[in-house]
Amino acid sequence: MPEPDTLSRPIQVFLDTGQFITLPEPRQRGGNRDFFDGDNPGFSRHKSAMRQRIQDASTTMRRERQAAGFIIVQMREEALAKSYRPLNALFSRATSFRLVGGGGIGESFFQCTPEALDHLDRRIEAGAEPEPRFAENERTGELEPRPSAYRSELGGIEDIRLPAPADRISFSAREATEWLRRPDTLGAYIVELFRPDTTVDPVAVNAIVESFRQRLVRFGGIVALPLFPSGSRRSSRGHLAMSIQLTPDLERSSISLPIGDPPPAHEAPRPTTLRSTAQDIPVERHQHFLEQMAAEPLVRRISLPPSLEIAPLDRSQAAMTAELPAPPEHGAPVVGIIDGGVADIPELSPWCTGGTDPVDPPDRDLTHGTFIAGLIAGARALNPHIEERLEATGCRYFDIPLIPRQGLVPRYYVVPSDFFDQLEEEVARAKSDAGVRIFNLSLGAPGMRRGLGYSVFAQALDDIAAEHDILFVVSAGNLRGTEARAPWPSDGDDAVRLLAGGTAADEHITAPAEHLLGLSVGALNPPGIAGHRADLPTTYTRRGPGVGGARKPDLSHYGGVSPRGGNRTGLYSFASDSTVVDNNGTSFAAPLVAATVATIDHRLDGAVPRETLIALLVHRAQRCEAMQHAALRHVAREFVGFGMAPPADACISDRPHSITLVFSESLAFRRELEFVFSWPRSLVTAAGKCRGQVDVTLAFTPPIDAQFDAECLRVQFEAYLHQIETDPDTGEDDPKSRLHHHDSALPAGLDYTETYLLKTGLKWTPVKRYSLTMPRGRGTSSNWRLALRSFTRAGEVFPVAGVPFTIVMTISDLEETAPVYDEVRNEISRRGLTLADITVAHRVRPRG
């Protein structure tokens, strides 16, 4: 009997995915929903309450002489979907309202005037009927309620109000004073502003801007400048925020707003004046300033500045030495290390492919960056006990010492824009000089995130990634000391009880790990450590979710355990003096993932889209069995993401019993992808049922608008897989949705509540996974269809250039015997479609 074919095959890429993109038939929009169906008295009470809120807002604005302002509209939980947002009848452009941003989930900010609020009140009184009208259903002949748009939109609203101080500030003056005294704080108060639309009422807008300026002048003793001044690389990228520092001289102020007319040249603030005297301001003055900002209509939110943090090393010297092999002669993957710098030691120097010098050598702390460099260049040689989970060949590194040692941050970066501009400059230089596309960023900025929001730091990373076509791999952040959890139990029910004792909000990932266009990494226990079961979350790894419930972290890897009772951490690398030490932290899980991404990128000549790199890793990632316990289904993703990705070879190859197809393109407005295919013959039973397994991963780069905070991701993609059955009554096609969302036993494509989709990370996240397992077979048809559809947030305009995406789909035989690879590839070739091995596809047809 011949030996089974076990040789791997490269996964397959369609050279022209565009041929599967179509213009679908328009879908009929459903009627208005009545959120008070059967409860007309309840609607009447709700209508009266909302009218009173509107009247109160108008009265307050007039009393405080606000020519214009902003109101918060919060949707009810059952009205979170975009089709229920009140943008047609109530808060439309025609009625002098403008949607200018958002806060939490279901929370919208509208620009308004007292007159517009009065008009809204009258329209609600006249148009929102106390009882819905009835009309005859043309198909059934029965009378059905037909609520008006006014009743429907008003019924979906939970509250209408002006912003309160608690919406703008989440810390006390004393907490602010202590934070601003920290040695590595970057700048001063960050004051974010609403972005008014001057086309509505330019006179009113100019009035509120000037009123804000005069408030700052009257307060006195401040330096206020745009968070991203005109010389900053981000000054034109939509950031409307300021840095404001208090000074002891109450008679002098220097004020420059990021909106309105610029100040006279002689009044322009000098950034170097910031920081020098911040510690001398009494707490009472901070309190007065915060009260003034909390009462300012133009102010959206006041935040404390970032404090850059590299996790301290918990090292111990190991009783071992190590020598790394020489780098390959003909090229190797390269990872940019954005850290405190890497030591010039004999073991690592051959692997260094260059670097920059943003921080002077005497001002660097090399311990953290050197440990990371050792993992990127030689993780396998240094950690043979986990070598199967690591790349066979190390990566070169490009050294970017961006973070000075403790206490010296203000010497290099006075305000956040200084740091972000320097980061972008170094990234651009690394890509230009050494072709670096993958960057490891194992640092955090504690305190920058608020709830499920989108920090300035994450926003800057996503801007840079999109502008320069690079990918950041970021550590999720660590819990410290008593914050850390007990070791993760192997029993799922015990793990649930452990998590119930913690406060999830206090354990959230550290900014910028919530960034949307890259990868964030949590930490797992390596094997062989007593009291810490392998492949489970470490005691210190922080948890997601990300922005608005998006899945974060994306992946996880070995980070070493916290040393207790004399344990080793289980993860080894170099100290700056060439000794081998062990350590722990999400900082050291991230470079193991970065090495795999860089290796894939190198194998594919750096020519594939970022979406493809992300999708390939996520597609092959797996969790250990204990993290698949039913009780942990929805919480596991917050700690380990999709799991641990295998080394690069496994990410870009298949076995004969499976085939992986890659679709990569840009989807335009109102277009859909549809790929119809036949199920492999060897996986169709005699009864016509289709058996086997399907795994689908989707990664896309959505437009992002930070003004909407938790709802900043403005376009949503969803993948579908249908088995095309035949309706026995009509003989027409009857597509059956078959995919399940990852982490959910429920099928994709059904009408789940918006709340469920958000809480489970199944919607408004730029990376998704789906699966379908059919051990006994499903259906009676071998005709299938893969589809991709897009959705926009209410009031959003789809990008003219389209939205880039990658779909990775694997069909496999659960018994690992059927010749799936050859069957599918031959069937596609017979149809005249062109596939290519992923290792050469980009040379044949780069995506345009």
N, C-alpha and C positions, 0 to 999 in steps of 0.2 A: 504494500500500500504506500503511495507517495506521501512524503512528509508534508504537513500543512504549511501553507505559505504564511510566513510570519514577518516578512520584510515590510517595513513602513513605506508609505506612499506620501508624497507631499499633498497638502490640502489644495483644493482647486479654486481658482478665481475666475469669475466671468469677466471677459475682456470688455464687454459692452453691456453693463447693467442697465444703461439707459434704454435699451430696447424693451425692457419690462415695465417701464414707467408709462402710465396711461392717464388720460383725462376721464375720470369716472362720470357716470350719470349723476346729476344733481339729486341730493337726498332731500326729501320733504321734511320741513321742520315741524315738530309737534306743536300742538296748541299750547296756550298759556296754562300753567299749572296753578291750581288754587291751593295754597298752603293752609287755608282754613276751610277746606271742603267739609261741609256738614256742621260747621261751627260759626255761623254768621254772627252771633253775639260776641264770640271771641274776636272775630275780625273787627267788629265795630270798636271794641275796647282797644285793640291794637292800633287801629287807625287813629283814634283819639290820642293815644300815647305818643305815636310818631309825630302827629301834628304838633303836639305840645313840645316835643323835643326840637322840632324845626323852629317853632316860635321862640323858644328859649334861646336858641342859637342866634337868631336874628336880633333879638333884644340885647343880648350880650354884646354882639358886634357893634351895634349902634351905641350902646352905653360906653363902650371903650373906644369909640370913634375909629373903628376899623373899616376902611374903605373896601377892603377885600380880606378874605381869610380862607381857612381850610376846615372842612368837616370830615369826620370819620364815619363811614357807613360799614357796619358789621353785619354780615349775612348770618342767617340761622344755619345750624349745622346741616339741615336737610336741603339747604339752598346754596351749597358751596360750588356746585357745578357752574361753568361759565354761562350756560344758557339761562340761568336765573339771575344773573347780575343786572342791576337796575339801570341799564345804560340806554334804553330806548324811550320809555315813557317818562321816567323821573329825572335822572341825572344825565341828560343828553347835552350835546354841544348847542343844539337849537334853543335850549332853555338856560344858556349862560353858565353851565357847569362844565368843568374839565376834570377828567381823570388824570391826576398828576402823580400817583404812586400808590403804594400799599404798605402795610405793616405785617401783622400776623396773617395766618391763613384766613381767608374770607374777609379781610379788612382792607377797605379801599379809602383813598384820600381824594377828595374832590375840592377843587378851587371854587369859591363862590363869593357872592356879595350879599349884603342884607336884602337887597331888592330881589335877587334870584331866589333866596329862601322864602320870601313873602309870596312870590309867584308860585313856587313849588307847593306851598301850603294851600293856596287857592286851587291849584290843579288837582291835588289829592282830594280836597273836599268835594270837588265837582265830579272827578273822574273815577275814583275808587268806590264802586258801588257797594252798598252794604250787603246786597244779596246778588249772586251771580245771575246773569241773564241765561236763558235757555234757548237752544236752537235745535232744529231737527237734523239728525244724522242722515246724510243723503244715502248712505249704504243700508242702514238698518231701519230708518224711518222713525227712530225713537228720539225723544227729546233728551238733550244732554246739556249740562251746565257749560257755559262758555264765558269764563271770567275775562274781564278786560285786562289789558296790559298793566293798567294802573293797580288793579286789585292784586294781580299776580306778583308784580315787582315789589309792591309795598308789603305783601304777605311774606316774602322771602327775607325781609330785613329784620334783624334782631334789634338794632339800635342805630340812632343817628345822633351825633354829638360833636361838640368842639373838642379838640385835644385838651386833656387835663395834664397837670404837672407830672403825674406818674407815667404818662405816655412818653414824656420827654426825658425824664431823669430816673435812673434806677439805683442811685447811690447817694450817700449823704455827703455833706461838706467835709466832715472829718475824714471819711473814707477817701475822698478826693485828695485832701491835703496829704494824707499818708502815702497815697499812690504816687503823687507828683514828686514826692521826696525820694522815690526809689532811684538808685544810681543809673539804671539803664532804661529809664522812661524816655520815650521818643516824642518830644514835643510837649504840647500843652493840651487844654481841652479841645476835643473835636466837636464842633457844632455843625450838625447837618441841617440843611435848609430844605424847605419845600421848593420845588421848581415851578414857579408860576408861569402861566401861559399869557404872554402879553397881548395875544391876539383877541382875548375876550374883552378886556377893559384895560387898556394900557395906562390910563390915568390912575385907576385904582391900584394897579400893580406897582407903578412907580411910587405911589403914595405909601404903600406898606414897606417897600424897600427903603425909602427915605426915613420912615418912622423907625425901622430897625437901626439904621445908621445913627440916628439921633439918640436912640436909647443907649447905644454903645458910647457915644460921645459924652452923654450926661453921666454915665457910670464913671468914666475917667480911669486913667491908670491902666490901660490895656494895650497890648499889641495884638492886632487881629489881621490875619492875612488868609488868602485862599489856601485850603489844605494842599491843593496842587496849583502853585502859582503859574503865571504865564510861561515861564521858562521850563516848567516841568513837562516831561514826556506825556503825562496824563492830563494836562490842562484842558485838552479839547475832547476828552473821552467821557464827558457827561457827569463828572463828579461835581456836586454842588455842596461843598462843605468848607469849613474854616478851622484854622488853628487859632485859638484865643488864649493868650497868657496874661495873667494879672501882674502888674508891676507896682512898686511902692510909690512911684511918683504920680499922684492923682491929678496933677495939673497937665500931664502930657499923655497923649494917646496917639497911636499910629494905626489907622483903620483902612483896610482895603477889602472890599466885599467881592465875592466871586460872581456877583450879579449887579446890574445897574452900571452907572457911569463910574469910571476909574477916578481915584482921588488925584488932586494936583500933584505934580512931580515932587514938590518939596515935602509932601506929606506921606509919600510912599514908605511903607514899613520896611525895615531891614531885618531879614530873618535871623541874622547873627545876634540880634538883641534878645531873642528868646532864650529862655532857660537860665540865664545868668543869675537872676534874683528870685526865682520861683519859690524858693524855700522860706523866704522872709515874709510871706503874706499871711496875716492871721486868718484863722479859720472863719471868723465872723465875716470877713470880706468875701471869702469863697461862698459862704452861705448867701450873702446878698446877691452875688453874681448869679448863682444858680437860680435863685428866686426870680431874678429879672429874665433870665433865659427861659424859664418855665412858663412865664407869662407872655412871651413874645410870639405873636401869630405866625411869623415867618419861620420860626425854628421848629424843625421836625423832631430832632433828638440831640441830646448832649451825651457824649461818651468820653471816657477816660482814654488817654493816648496809649498806644501799644507799648509793652515792655518786652523787648526781645529776650528770649530765653533759650539757652541750650541746656539740656538736662545735665545736671552734675553727674560725674562718673562715680559709680559704686564699685570700683575695681578692686581686684586682688590679684596678686601675681600667681600665675599658674606654674606648676612644676613641669614645664615643657618648653621646648624651643621649636622653631619652625623656619623652614626655608621655602620661599616661593619659587616655583618654576619661572624660567625666563618668559617674557611675553612672546607671542607669536611673531615671527619675522615679517609676515605679510599682512599687517593690519589686525586690529582687534576692536571690539566694541569699546566705546568711551562713555563714561558717566561724568557729568559735571558735579563736583561736590561743593555745594554752597554751605559753608560752615565757618569755623574759626581758623582753618588752615590745616595743612598736613605736614608732618615733620619730614625732613629730608633724611631718611634712614636708609641703609643699604638694601633692606628687604623690599622697600616700596619704590625707591627712586626709579628703577627701570620701568615701572608701570606708569609713571607720570608722563603725560603727553603735553604738558604745558600748564600755564596758570596765569593769574593776574595778581595785581598788588593793590587792591583798594584799601587795605589796612597795613600799616607799617609793621615789619617783622617783630620789633620789640613789643608791639601792642597786641600780639596774637596769643591765644591759648590753643595749643595744638593737640591736646589730648583727645577731645571728642572727634575732631575731623580725622585724626590718624587712625582711630579705631574703625571709623567708617571706611576709610580708604583700604584698610587691611581686609575688610569684608568684601569690598568691591573687587579687589585684585586677587585675593587668595582665600576666600571663605572656605573653599573645599579642602585646601591643604591644611588650614588651621582648625577645621571642624570635621574630621573624617567620620565622626559618629552620625552626622546628618548629610553625608556627601550625596546620597541619592536625591535629596531635595534641592541641591545646589547646582549651579552651572559647572560643567566639566572644565571649562576654561575661564579664567578670570577676565575682567575688563580693565582697560586702562582708565585712568582718571585725570580730570582737568581740575586743578585746584583753584577754587575761588574763595579766598579768605575774607568774607564779607562782614563777619561779626567780630568786633574787637573783644578783648577780654573784659571781664566784669568791671563795671564802673567807668568804662571809656567810651560807651556808645555816644554820649553827647559831643564828644570831641570830633566824631566823624559825621554824625547825622543829627541835625538840630530839629528837623521836623520830619514827619513821615515821608513827604515827597522826596527828601534827600535820600532816604534809604531805598525807596521803591525805584527811583530813577537810577541809582547806582546798581541795583539788582538788574534792571533791564539792560543797562550798559554792559555789565559783565556777561550776561546771558548772550547778548548779541555778539560780543567779542569771542566768546567760547565757540559759538556756532560758526562764526566766520573763520577763526584761526584753526580750529581742530575738528570742525564738523559735528560738534556736540549737539545732540537733540534731546537727550534724557538727562534731567537734573535731579539730584537727590537733595531734598531740603528737610533736614531733621532738626527743625527748630519750631518754636511756637510763640504765640503772643497771648498769654493768659489775660482773661478779662475782656477781650475784644468782642466776643460773640454775645448776643442777647437772644435768648430763647432759640428759635429755629431760624434766626436771621443770617444775613450775609455780610460778613465783616469787610472793612476796607482792605485788609490784608489779602483775603481770598479774592476780592474783586481785582486787586492789582495783579495777582498771579494769573488769573484768567485772562486779563487784558494782555499780559506779556505772552502767555502761551498762544493765544490766538494771533497776535501780531507777528510772532516770530516762528510759528509752527513748531513749537517745542512742547515737551511734556514734563511736568513736575511730578515727582513722587515724594509725598509728604507724610511724615509720621503723625499718628493720631493723637499723640500726647500721653503723658503719664500721670497717674495718681501718686501722690506723695505721702509717705509716712502713714499716719492713721487714716488717710483717705482710702488707702488700698483695701481691696476686698480680701477675704479669706481665700485660700486655694479653691479653685473651681471643682465641685464634686463631679464624679463620673456619672452619678445617677441624675437623670434629667429633672425629676421632681425635687430632689435636693437642691439642684441648681436654681430652680424657680424660687424656692424658699430663701436661698442666699440673696438673690437679686431683690426680693421683696423687702429685705432689710435695708437697702440702700436708697439714696435719692438720685434718681436718674439725671436730673438737671445738673447736679453737682459733679457728675461724672462725664459730661458731654465732651466730645472732642475739642481740642484747642485750636483756635484760629492759627493758620489758614487751612486747616485740614478739611474744612467744608467746601473748599474750592470745587468747581463743577467740571472743569475741563482737563483734569488730571486724575491721578490715583492717590488715595490715602490708604495707609497701611496700619493695621493693628498688630499686636504681638501675641504669639502662641508659646506655650511651654515646649522646649526641646525635650527629646526623650532622655531617659536615664537619670532623672532627678527625683529623689525620694520626696514624696508628699505632693508632687506636682505632676499630674497625669499628662502625658505627651499629647500635643495637638489641641489642647484646650486653652482658652484665654488665660493670659497671665493675670496675676493679682492687680497689676497696675495699669493695664491697657484701658484707655478711655473708650467710651461708647458713643455711637451715633444717636439719632440720625443727623443728617446734614441739613442743608437749606430746605425749609418747608417740608421736611420729612424725607428728603432724598436719601438714598442709601449711602451711608458712610460709616465705617471705612469701606473701601471697595474690596480690598484683599487683606490677607494677614500672612505673617511668616514668623519664623522663630526669632524671638527677641531676647531669650534668656529669662530665667526666673529670678525673682527677688531672693537674694541670699539670706536664708534663715537657718539657724542651727548649724552653721558651718558648711552649708551646701555651696557647691559651685553653681554658677548661673547656667552653665551649659552652652555658652556662646563665647568664642575666643577670637581675639584679634591682637593687634599690636598697640602698645603704648608708645608715646613719643620718644622713649629711650630705647626702642627696639625690643623690649621685653614683651613676652606674650602674657596677656592678662585676660580675665573673663569679666563680662559686664552684662548689663540688662537694660532694656528700654525699647520703646517703639522706635526710637532713633536708629536702632540697629536692625530692626526688622525691615525698615524701609529700603536700605541699600541692597538687601537680598532680592527684593522685588525689582529695584532699579536695574540691577545687573541682568535680570532676565529680560526686561523690556529692551534694554540696550542691545542685548545679544540678538533678539528677534529683529530689531531695527537694523542691526549690522548685517544679518543674514539676508535681509531684503534690501540692502544697499541704501537704507535711509529714505526710500522712495515711496513708502506706503503712507496713507493718511493716518493721523493720530487716532482717529476713530477705529481704524483697523487694529492698531497696536493694542489699544485698550480692550477691544472685543476679543482678540485672540487670547489674551491672558485670562480674562473673566470667563471665557467659554470653557476653558479646561480646568478652572479652579474647583477644588473639592473641599468639603468639610469632613472632619472625622465623624465617625458614627454617632458618638455621644452628642454632637452638636446638631444632629438631625432628629433628635427626640421630638415627638409631637408637641410637648408642652413648651419647647424652646423655639418652635418654628418661626415665630415672629420676632423674638428677641435676639436670636442668634446673629441675625444680620447686623445688629447694632455693635457687636463685638468683633466679629471675624469677617463681615462682608460676605462675599461669595465664597470665601475660603482661601486656601493656599494654591497658587498656580504652580504647575510643574515646571521643570527646566524648559528652555526654549525649544529643544528638539520635539518634545511632546506637544508643544503648542502649535507647531506648523506641520504636523504629520498625522497620518491615519494608518490604521491596520486594515488588512484586506476586508474585514467584516464590517467596515464603516466607511463613509465618505463625508467629507466636510466641504461645503460650498460657501464661497465668500461673494457677497454682493456689496459693491461700494460705489456710491454716486452722490449726487446732490438732488434733493427733492424740492421741486418748485411748488408754488402756491396752487392748491386745488388739484395736485397730481397725486397718484398712488402708484406703488409698485405692486405688480401682480406677476407671479411666476407659477405657471401651471406645469405639473410634472406627474409622472407615473411612479407609483410605489415599486421598489425593487421586486422583480418577479419571484425571487427566492424567499421573500418575506410575505407572500400572499398565500393564504391557506387554500385548500381545495374548496372550501365554502366561500371563498372570495374575501375573507377577512384580511386586514392588514395588521401584521404583528411587527414587533421591534421597538425601537426607541428613537425619539427625535429630541434634539437639544437645539435651541435657538438663542442667540445672543444678539442684542441690538445696542449699538453705541452711536450717538449722534451729538453734534455740536449746536446747541440751541442758541438763539439770541438771548442775551441776558441784560436786564435793566435793573440796576441796583436800587433804583428809586422804589421798586416794589418789594424789596427786602425778602421776606419768606416766600413771596410769589415772583421772585425775580426771573425765574426760568419761564420764558414767554411763549415757547412753542413746545408742543408735546408730540412725540411719535409713539405709535403702538403697532406691534407686529401681530399677525394673525396667521393661523394655519387651519385650513378647512379641508375636510374630506368631502368631495363633491358627490353626494348621493343623488338618487333620482326619486322625486316625489311620486309615490305609487298612484295617486289620484290624477295628477296633471301631466306626469311624464316630464316635468321640467326639472332643471338642476335644483338641488336642495342642499346647499353647503352647510356642513355641520362643524362648528367650532371645536377644535380638538386640543389646543395647547392649554397647559396650566402655567400660571405664573410661578416662578421660583419662590419657594417658601409658602406656597399656597396650594391646597388640594382643589381649589376652585378653578374652573375653566377661565381662560382669558377671553376677552371679547364680550362678556356679559355685562349687564347694567348694574354694577355694584354701586353702593353709595360713595360719594366723593370722600367722605370721612374715612370709610374703610380703605379705600385706595391710598389715601395719604398716610394713614397710620401704618399700613403694611409696606410702604415704600414701592407700591406697584404703579404709581403715577407721578408725573412731574419729577422724574429723575432721568438723567441723560444716559444711564447704562441699565439695561434690563436683561433678564434671563427668563427663558420659558422652557418647559419640557413636556414630554408626553411618553408614557411607558405603556406598551400594549403587549403583555406577555401572551395573552390568549387570542389577540386579534380584535379589531374594531371594524364595524361597518360592513358594507358589501361592495364598495367601490374602490378601485385602485387609482382613481384620479384625485389629485390633491392640488391645493393652491396655497402658496405663501404670499402674504400681502403685507403692505406697510402703508399706514395712513397717518396723516398729521392733523393736529388740532392746535388752535391758538387760544390764548387767554382772551377774555372778553375785552374788546376795545383795542386789541393788538393788531398790528399790520404785519403780515408775513414778509420776511426778507425777500427783496427783489432777486437777489443772487441765489436764493434757495438755501436749504439747510443740508450740510453734508452728513452722511450716515454710512455705517457699515452693518450688514447683517451677516452673521456666521451661523450656518445651519448644518448640523450633523445628523445623518441617518445611520443607525447601527443595528446589528443583530445582537440581541441579548444573549444568545447562545454562542456567539463569537465563531460561527462556522460559515455563514452564508457569504458568497462573493459580492457583497454590496458595492464595494468600490468600483469594480469593473462593470457591473450591471448598470449602475447609474451613469457612469461616465460614457459608456457606449450608447445608452439611450439618449443622452443629451447630444452626443455627436451626430446620431442619426437624424436629429431634428435640425441640424445645421447650425447649432449654437456653438460658440467657441469658448472652451475652457483652457486654462494654462496653469501649470504648477505655480504655486505662490512664490517660489524662489526666482521665477523668471518673468512672471506676469507683468511686473512694473516696467521691465525692459521692452516689452511688446507694446503696451498701451498704458502710459501714465494717465491718471485721471486728470481731466482738464477742468 
